[in-house]
Amino acid sequence: MADQNTETLGAELTISAEAAAAIAAEAEAETVPNQELETSDETALRAELESAKAERDQLLDRVARLQAEFENARKRGERERVEFRDYATGSVVETFLPVLDNFELALKSSGTVEQLRSGVELIVKQMEGILGQLQVQAVPSVGVEFDPRLHEALGTVERLDMPDQHVAEEIRRGYRLRERLLRPALVRVASNPKQASE
């Protein structure tokens, strides 16, 4: 009986071993397609990752090129501004060189005071002509109403012959370039007590 139990147990083990082998074969059959799926998914993901890396590298290269182009354009713009400023300054200075020549001639002159004065007046007219060509105009002052945007008051002067708050004296002439004020006129303003009390 013990031998029969052993044989039965051995047969059961054989059947169990065969069943286990069958189950293992089925599991392996199921995992092979899964492994194939995982392998194809991994390949697709790796390809997508490589594509994204290549696109990133292209974008980084493009950004680096754009930064370099921007820096070059900024430097070129700065250089052109300096060149333009130098050119404009040179043009203005060139127009004033004859005036400087005339001042030097006046200083070397041995004429009378009256001759020297008339020479300086001619030089001033020459300078005013050059300023007019450059569209620089004197700010109107004496006799006009005081305007703090155009005039800088140095003080007041009591004057009965002028309207109150009008420019009585010009100490230093003011100038403007077209509509832009270069320098305000330094003036004294009339104070008329008769008009102020009214």
Buried (B, 14 or more C-beta within 10 A) or exposed (E): EEEEEEEEEEEEEEEEEEEEEEEEEEEEEEEEEEEEEEEEEEEEEEEEEEEEEEEEEEEEEEEEEEEEEEEEEEEEEEEEEEEEEEEEEEEEEEBBEEBEEBBEEBEEEEEEEEEBEEBEEEBEEBBEEBBEEEEBBBBBBBEBEBBEEBBBBBEBBEBEEBEBBBBBBBEEEBBBEEEEEEEBBBBBBBBBEEBEEE
